Amino acid sequence: MSVEGVRQWRTDRARAGKRVALVPTMGNLHAGHEALIAAARGQADTVLVSVFVNPTQFAPGEDYAGYPRTFENDLATAGSAGADAVFAPTPEVMYPFGSGNATQVDVPALSGMLCGASRPGHFRGVAGVVLRLFNLVNPDAAFFGEKDYQQLLVIRRMVRELFVPVEILGVQTVREADGLAMSSRNRYLTAAQRSQAPALYQTLERAAEALGDGAAVAEVERAGVSELEKAGFRPEYFEVRDAQTLAAPTANHDRIILAAARLGRTRLIDNVRIAG
């Protein structure tokens, strides 16, 4: 579907009074994406899935060139999950003056911490491509996975500050039977690493239990890093934050424990919410 095709598709649905949902993806669709599409299908009349591996959210030396691209399978998966259409633009369409000269969208209050500290510019790339998709598709709602929790908050903040008329809805993380959060990058894991990987979620669960029992935040964070190191990970961060702002937590607010760690060449992220 071309840009003109997307706009005509959207115009036709507006004339018919249809509520349109967008599910932005980078492809290589799995059960986590299927859950996003199903959630969108349940709250809209029609669902568009975008498939675009966005170059501006990859730092130099990251896996842009090797990121899994499985477009034919993605079309089949999107259709069977309930999508009505798929938009798969090229980089030239999304960045007509080149990705290196692209207009940028920055959300500084949320973008420099946690994943943003180890991936400079990542959330600027995410915000920029999502805003482009919103401008092209003009959806009534857009659906994002809660595994990428910081990304979800960045997009919500961008939409609020820039007065974008899109409802942003988060969908609960989908997990493998052993607890590992589903991710396209899980395919990078070796068999041995795959058996180790569930320790990330298990460590987060133990940390949440410790907080619930009254353990100090600093103690929980230190223990989490130590446990991950012992399990063979290279932790980037293991932190307790306010679930609404990602600021330092307070006892009376919902909290979230977020972690990022490398296992071999694979970078895994996950989180666990704790009600206040």
NUTOR-239763 format. One record per residue (C-alpha): x, y, z; residue number from 1; residue in three letters. Coordinates in Angstrom, 1 decimal. Layout:
+--------+--------+--------+-----+---------+
:      u :      v :      w : num : residuo :
+--------+--------+--------+-----+---------+
:      X :      Y :      Z : NUM :     Ala :
...
+--------+--------+--------+-----+---------+
This chain:
+--------+--------+--------+-----+---------+
:      u :      v :      w : num : residuo :
+--------+--------+--------+-----+---------+
:    0.0 :    0.0 :    0.0 :   1 :     Met :
:    1.4 :    3.4 :   -1.0 :   2 :     Ser :
:    1.2 :    6.7 :    0.9 :   3 :     Val :
:   -1.6 :    7.7 :   -1.5 :   4 :     Glu :
:   -3.2 :    4.3 :   -1.0 :   5 :     Gly :
:   -3.1 :    4.7 :    2.8 :   6 :     Val :
:   -4.7 :    8.1 :    2.7 :   7 :     Arg :
:   -7.4 :    7.0 :    0.4 :   8 :     Gln :
:   -8.0 :    3.9 :    2.6 :   9 :     Trp :
:   -8.3 :    6.2 :    5.6 :  10 :     Arg :
:  -10.6 :    8.6 :    3.8 :  11 :     Thr :
:  -12.9 :    5.8 :    2.7 :  12 :     Asp :
:  -13.2 :    4.6 :    6.3 :  13 :     Arg :
:  -13.8 :    8.1 :    7.7 :  14 :     Ala :
:  -16.7 :    8.5 :    5.2 :  15 :     Arg :
:  -18.1 :    5.2 :    6.4 :  16 :     Ala :
:  -17.8 :    6.4 :   10.1 :  17 :     Gly :
:  -15.3 :    3.6 :   10.9 :  18 :     Lys :
:  -13.1 :    3.7 :   14.0 :  19 :     Arg :
:   -9.5 :    3.0 :   12.8 :  20 :     Val :
:   -6.8 :    1.4 :   14.9 :  21 :     Ala :
:   -3.1 :    1.4 :   14.1 :  22 :     Leu :
:   -0.6 :   -1.3 :   15.3 :  23 :     Val :
:    2.9 :   -0.1 :   14.5 :  24 :     Pro :
:    5.5 :   -2.9 :   14.2 :  25 :     Thr :
:    9.0 :   -3.6 :   12.8 :  26 :     Met :
:    7.7 :   -6.9 :   11.4 :  27 :     Gly :
:    8.9 :  -10.4 :   12.3 :  28 :     Asn :
:    5.4 :  -10.8 :   13.8 :  29 :     Leu :
:    4.9 :  -13.2 :   16.7 :  30 :     His :
:    2.3 :  -13.9 :   19.3 :  31 :     Ala :
:    3.0 :  -10.6 :   21.1 :  32 :     Gly :
:    2.0 :   -8.7 :   17.9 :  33 :     His :
:   -1.0 :  -11.0 :   17.4 :  34 :     Glu :
:   -2.2 :   -9.8 :   20.9 :  35 :     Ala :
:   -1.8 :   -6.2 :   19.8 :  36 :     Leu :
:   -3.8 :   -6.8 :   16.7 :  37 :     Ile :
:   -6.5 :   -8.7 :   18.7 :  38 :     Ala :
:   -6.7 :   -5.9 :   21.2 :  39 :     Ala :
:   -7.1 :   -3.4 :   18.3 :  40 :     Ala :
:   -9.7 :   -5.6 :   16.6 :  41 :     Arg :
:  -11.7 :   -5.5 :   19.9 :  42 :     Gly :
:  -11.8 :   -1.7 :   20.1 :  43 :     Gln :
:  -12.0 :   -0.6 :   16.5 :  44 :     Ala :
:  -13.9 :   -1.3 :   13.3 :  45 :     Asp :
:  -10.8 :   -1.7 :   11.2 :  46 :     Thr :
:   -7.2 :   -2.3 :   11.9 :  47 :     Val :
:   -4.1 :   -1.3 :   10.0 :  48 :     Leu :
:   -0.7 :   -2.9 :   10.8 :  49 :     Val :
:    2.5 :   -1.0 :    9.8 :  50 :     Ser :
:    5.6 :   -3.0 :    9.1 :  51 :     Val :
:    8.8 :   -0.8 :    9.0 :  52 :     Phe :
:   12.3 :   -1.5 :   10.3 :  53 :     Val :
:   13.1 :    2.1 :   11.3 :  54 :     Asn :
:   16.7 :    3.1 :   10.7 :  55 :     Pro :
:   16.6 :    6.2 :   12.9 :  56 :     Thr :
:   16.0 :    4.2 :   16.1 :  57 :     Gln :
:   19.2 :    2.1 :   15.7 :  58 :     Phe :
:   22.5 :    3.4 :   16.9 :  59 :     Ala :
:   25.7 :    2.8 :   14.9 :  60 :     Pro :
:   26.8 :   -0.8 :   15.4 :  61 :     Gly :
:   23.4 :   -2.0 :   16.4 :  62 :     Glu :
:   21.5 :   -4.7 :   14.5 :  63 :     Asp :
:   19.6 :   -2.7 :   11.8 :  64 :     Tyr :
:   21.1 :   -4.6 :    8.9 :  65 :     Ala :
:   20.6 :   -7.9 :   10.5 :  66 :     Gly :
:   17.2 :   -7.3 :   12.1 :  67 :     Tyr :
:   14.9 :  -10.1 :   11.0 :  68 :     Pro :
:   12.7 :   -9.3 :    8.0 :  69 :     Arg :
:    9.9 :  -11.8 :    7.3 :  70 :     Thr :
:    7.4 :   -9.8 :    5.2 :  71 :     Phe :
:    5.5 :  -12.7 :    3.6 :  72 :     Glu :
:    5.0 :  -14.4 :    6.9 :  73 :     Asn :
:    4.1 :  -11.0 :    8.4 :  74 :     Asp :
:    1.3 :  -10.6 :    5.9 :  75 :     Leu :
:   -0.1 :  -14.0 :    6.7 :  76 :     Ala :
:    0.2 :  -13.5 :   10.5 :  77 :     Thr :
:   -1.4 :  -10.0 :   10.4 :  78 :     Ala :
:   -4.3 :  -11.3 :    8.3 :  79 :     Gly :
:   -5.0 :  -14.3 :   10.5 :  80 :     Ser :
:   -4.8 :  -12.2 :   13.6 :  81 :     Ala :
:   -7.5 :   -9.8 :   12.3 :  82 :     Gly :
:   -5.8 :   -7.0 :   10.5 :  83 :     Ala :
:   -7.6 :   -5.5 :    7.6 :  84 :     Asp :
:   -4.6 :   -3.9 :    5.9 :  85 :     Ala :
:   -0.8 :   -3.7 :    6.1 :  86 :     Val :
:    1.3 :   -0.7 :    5.3 :  87 :     Phe :
:    4.9 :   -1.5 :    4.6 :  88 :     Ala :
:    6.7 :    1.7 :    3.5 :  89 :     Pro :
:   10.4 :    1.9 :    2.4 :  90 :     Thr :
:   12.9 :    4.2 :    4.1 :  91 :     Pro :
:   12.7 :    6.5 :    1.1 :  92 :     Glu :
:    9.0 :    7.0 :    1.7 :  93 :     Val :
:    9.3 :    7.6 :    5.4 :  94 :     Met :
:   12.4 :    9.8 :    5.0 :  95 :     Tyr :
:   12.2 :   11.6 :    1.6 :  96 :     Pro :
:   15.3 :   13.7 :    2.4 :  97 :     Phe :
:   17.2 :   10.8 :    3.9 :  98 :     Gly :
:   17.2 :    9.4 :    7.4 :  99 :     Ser :
:   20.3 :   11.3 :    8.3 : 100 :     Gly :
:   18.5 :   14.6 :    7.5 : 101 :     Asn :
:   15.2 :   13.7 :    9.0 : 102 :     Ala :
:   13.1 :   16.2 :   11.1 : 103 :     Thr :
:   13.4 :   15.0 :   14.7 : 104 :     Gln :
:   11.0 :   14.7 :   17.6 : 105 :     Val :
:   12.5 :   14.7 :   21.0 : 106 :     Asp :
:   10.8 :   13.9 :   24.4 : 107 :     Val :
:   13.7 :   14.9 :   26.7 : 108 :     Pro :
:   12.0 :   14.3 :   30.0 : 109 :     Ala :
:   11.7 :   10.6 :   29.3 : 110 :     Leu :
:   14.2 :    9.8 :   26.6 : 111 :     Ser :
:   17.6 :   10.1 :   28.3 : 112 :     Gly :
:   17.3 :    7.6 :   31.1 : 113 :     Met :
:   17.2 :    3.8 :   31.2 : 114 :     Leu :
:   17.2 :    2.5 :   27.6 : 115 :     Cys :
:   17.9 :    6.0 :   26.4 : 116 :     Gly :
:   21.1 :    6.2 :   28.4 : 117 :     Ala :
:   22.6 :    3.1 :   26.7 : 118 :     Ser :
:   20.9 :    3.8 :   23.3 : 119 :     Arg :
:   21.4 :    7.5 :   22.6 : 120 :     Pro :
:   18.9 :    8.9 :   20.1 : 121 :     Gly :
:   16.8 :    5.7 :   20.2 : 122 :     His :
:   13.6 :    7.3 :   21.4 : 123 :     Phe :
:   14.1 :   10.3 :   19.2 : 124 :     Arg :
:   13.9 :    7.8 :   16.3 : 125 :     Gly :
:   10.9 :    6.1 :   17.8 : 126 :     Val :
:    9.0 :    9.3 :   18.4 : 127 :     Ala :
:    9.8 :   10.6 :   14.9 : 128 :     Gly :
:    8.6 :    7.5 :   13.0 : 129 :     Val :
:    5.5 :    7.0 :   15.2 : 130 :     Val :
:    4.5 :   10.7 :   14.6 : 131 :     Leu :
:    5.0 :   10.2 :   10.8 : 132 :     Arg :
:    2.7 :    7.1 :   10.9 : 133 :     Leu :
:    0.1 :    9.0 :   12.9 : 134 :     Phe :
:    0.2 :   11.8 :   10.3 : 135 :     Asn :
:   -0.1 :    9.4 :    7.5 : 136 :     Leu :
:   -2.8 :    7.1 :    8.9 : 137 :     Val :
:   -4.7 :    9.5 :   11.2 : 138 :     Asn :
:   -5.8 :    6.6 :   13.4 : 139 :     Pro :
:   -8.3 :    7.0 :   16.2 : 140 :     Asp :
:   -6.3 :    4.7 :   18.4 : 141 :     Ala :
:   -2.8 :    3.0 :   18.4 : 142 :     Ala :
:   -1.7 :   -0.1 :   20.3 : 143 :     Phe :
:    1.7 :   -0.7 :   21.8 : 144 :     Phe :
:    3.1 :   -3.5 :   24.0 : 145 :     Gly :
:    3.9 :   -2.9 :   27.6 : 146 :     Glu :
:    7.2 :   -4.8 :   27.4 : 147 :     Lys :
:    8.6 :   -1.7 :   25.8 : 148 :     Asp :
:    7.3 :    0.4 :   28.7 : 149 :     Tyr :
:    9.5 :    3.4 :   28.4 : 150 :     Gln :
:    8.6 :    3.6 :   24.7 : 151 :     Gln :
:    4.9 :    3.6 :   25.6 : 152 :     Leu :
:    5.4 :    6.5 :   28.0 : 153 :     Leu :
:    7.4 :    8.4 :   25.4 : 154 :     Val :
:    4.7 :    8.1 :   22.9 : 155 :     Ile :
:    2.0 :    9.1 :   25.3 : 156 :     Arg :
:    3.9 :   12.2 :   26.3 : 157 :     Arg :
:    4.6 :   13.1 :   22.7 : 158 :     Met :
:    0.9 :   12.8 :   21.8 : 159 :     Val :
:   -0.2 :   14.9 :   24.8 : 160 :     Arg :
:    2.3 :   17.6 :   24.2 : 161 :     Glu :
:    1.8 :   17.9 :   20.4 : 162 :     Leu :
:   -2.0 :   17.6 :   20.6 : 163 :     Phe :
:   -2.1 :   14.5 :   18.4 : 164 :     Val :
:   -5.7 :   13.2 :   18.4 : 165 :     Pro :
:   -4.8 :    9.5 :   18.9 : 166 :     Val :
:   -5.7 :    7.3 :   21.9 : 167 :     Glu :
:   -2.6 :    5.4 :   23.0 : 168 :     Ile :
:   -3.4 :    2.0 :   24.4 : 169 :     Leu :
:   -0.9 :   -0.4 :   26.1 : 170 :     Gly :
:   -1.3 :   -4.2 :   25.8 : 171 :     Val :
:    0.0 :   -6.5 :   28.5 : 172 :     Gln :
:    3.3 :   -8.3 :   27.7 : 173 :     Thr :
:    2.9 :  -11.7 :   26.1 : 174 :     Val :
:    5.2 :  -14.4 :   27.5 : 175 :     Arg :
:    6.5 :  -17.8 :   26.6 : 176 :     Glu :
:    5.5 :  -20.7 :   28.9 : 177 :     Ala :
:    8.6 :  -20.2 :   31.0 : 178 :     Asp :
:    8.0 :  -16.4 :   31.4 : 179 :     Gly :
:   10.4 :  -15.0 :   28.8 : 180 :     Leu :
:    8.8 :  -11.9 :   27.2 : 181 :     Ala :
:    8.2 :  -12.4 :   23.5 : 182 :     Met :
:   10.5 :  -10.4 :   21.3 : 183 :     Ser :
:   11.8 :  -10.5 :   17.7 : 184 :     Ser :
:   15.3 :  -10.5 :   19.1 : 185 :     Arg :
:   14.8 :  -13.7 :   21.0 : 186 :     Asn :
:   15.8 :  -15.5 :   17.9 : 187 :     Arg :
:   19.3 :  -14.3 :   18.4 : 188 :     Tyr :
:   19.6 :  -16.5 :   21.5 : 189 :     Leu :
:   21.6 :  -19.7 :   21.3 : 190 :     Thr :
:   19.9 :  -22.8 :   22.8 : 191 :     Ala :
:   22.0 :  -22.4 :   26.0 : 192 :     Ala :
:   21.1 :  -18.7 :   26.3 : 193 :     Gln :
:   17.5 :  -19.4 :   25.7 : 194 :     Arg :
:   17.4 :  -21.7 :   28.7 : 195 :     Ser :
:   19.0 :  -18.9 :   30.8 : 196 :     Gln :
:   16.8 :  -16.1 :   29.5 : 197 :     Ala :
:   13.8 :  -16.6 :   31.7 : 198 :     Pro :
:   16.0 :  -15.7 :   34.7 : 199 :     Ala :
:   15.4 :  -12.0 :   33.8 : 200 :     Leu :
:   11.6 :  -12.2 :   34.5 : 201 :     Tyr :
:   12.2 :  -14.4 :   37.5 : 202 :     Gln :
:   14.6 :  -11.9 :   39.0 : 203 :     Thr :
:   12.0 :   -9.1 :   38.4 : 204 :     Leu :
:    9.3 :  -11.2 :   40.1 : 205 :     Glu :
:   11.5 :  -11.8 :   43.1 : 206 :     Arg :
:   12.3 :   -8.1 :   43.3 : 207 :     Ala :
:    8.6 :   -7.2 :   43.2 : 208 :     Ala :
:    7.9 :   -9.6 :   46.0 : 209 :     Glu :
:   10.8 :   -8.1 :   48.1 : 210 :     Ala :
:    9.4 :   -4.6 :   47.6 : 211 :     Leu :
:    6.0 :   -5.8 :   48.6 : 212 :     Gly :
:    7.6 :   -7.2 :   51.8 : 213 :     Asp :
:    9.1 :   -3.8 :   52.6 : 214 :     Gly :
:   12.6 :   -4.1 :   51.3 : 215 :     Ala :
:   14.4 :   -0.8 :   50.5 : 216 :     Ala :
:   14.5 :    0.2 :   46.8 : 217 :     Val :
:   18.3 :    0.5 :   46.7 : 218 :     Ala :
:   18.6 :   -3.0 :   48.3 : 219 :     Glu :
:   16.2 :   -4.5 :   45.7 : 220 :     Val :
:   18.1 :   -2.8 :   42.8 : 221 :     Glu :
:   21.5 :   -4.1 :   44.0 : 222 :     Arg :
:   20.2 :   -7.6 :   44.5 : 223 :     Ala :
:   18.6 :   -7.6 :   41.0 : 224 :     Gly :
:   21.9 :   -6.6 :   39.4 : 225 :     Val :
:   23.8 :   -9.2 :   41.4 : 226 :     Ser :
:   21.3 :  -12.0 :   40.5 : 227 :     Glu :
:   21.4 :  -11.2 :   36.8 : 228 :     Leu :
:   25.2 :  -11.3 :   36.8 : 229 :     Glu :
:   25.2 :  -14.6 :   38.6 : 230 :     Lys :
:   22.8 :  -15.9 :   36.0 : 231 :     Ala :
:   25.2 :  -15.0 :   33.2 : 232 :     Gly :
:   23.7 :  -11.7 :   32.1 : 233 :     Phe :
:   25.5 :   -8.3 :   31.6 : 234 :     Arg :
:   23.0 :   -6.0 :   33.2 : 235 :     Pro :
:   22.6 :   -2.4 :   31.8 : 236 :     Glu :
:   20.1 :   -1.4 :   34.5 : 237 :     Tyr :
:   17.7 :   -2.8 :   37.1 : 238 :     Phe :
:   15.7 :    0.1 :   38.6 : 239 :     Glu :
:   12.5 :    0.8 :   40.5 : 240 :     Val :
:   10.6 :    3.8 :   39.1 : 241 :     Arg :
:    7.3 :    5.6 :   39.4 : 242 :     Asp :
:    5.1 :    3.8 :   36.9 : 243 :     Ala :
:    3.5 :    7.0 :   35.5 : 244 :     Gln :
:    6.6 :    9.3 :   35.2 : 245 :     Thr :
:    9.7 :    7.0 :   35.5 : 246 :     Leu :
:   10.9 :    9.4 :   38.2 : 247 :     Ala :
:   12.2 :    8.1 :   41.5 : 248 :     Ala :
:    9.4 :    6.1 :   43.2 : 249 :     Pro :
:    7.3 :    7.1 :   46.1 : 250 :     Thr :
:    5.5 :    4.7 :   48.4 : 251 :     Ala :
:    2.0 :    6.0 :   47.6 : 252 :     Asn :
:    2.2 :    5.6 :   43.8 : 253 :     His :
:    2.2 :    2.7 :   41.4 : 254 :     Asp :
:    5.8 :    1.5 :   40.8 : 255 :     Arg :
:    7.5 :   -0.5 :   38.1 : 256 :     Ile :
:   10.7 :   -2.4 :   38.1 : 257 :     Ile :
:   12.5 :   -2.2 :   34.7 : 258 :     Leu :
:   15.5 :   -4.1 :   33.6 : 259 :     Ala :
:   17.7 :   -4.4 :   30.5 : 260 :     Ala :
:   20.5 :   -6.9 :   30.2 : 261 :     Ala :
:   22.6 :   -8.6 :   27.6 : 262 :     Arg :
:   22.8 :  -12.3 :   27.2 : 263 :     Leu :
:   25.5 :  -13.0 :   24.6 : 264 :     Gly :
:   24.8 :  -10.6 :   21.7 : 265 :     Arg :
:   21.1 :  -10.3 :   22.6 : 266 :     Thr :
:   19.7 :   -7.4 :   24.5 : 267 :     Arg :
:   16.6 :   -8.3 :   26.5 : 268 :     Leu :
:   14.3 :   -5.9 :   28.3 : 269 :     Ile :
:   11.4 :   -6.6 :   30.7 : 270 :     Asp :
:    9.4 :   -5.0 :   33.5 : 271 :     Asn :
:    7.0 :   -5.8 :   36.4 : 272 :     Val :
:    4.4 :   -3.4 :   37.7 : 273 :     Arg :
:    3.6 :   -3.0 :   41.4 : 274 :     Ile :
:    0.3 :   -1.4 :   42.4 : 275 :     Ala :
:    0.6 :    1.3 :   45.0 : 276 :     Gly :
+--------+--------+--------+-----+---------+
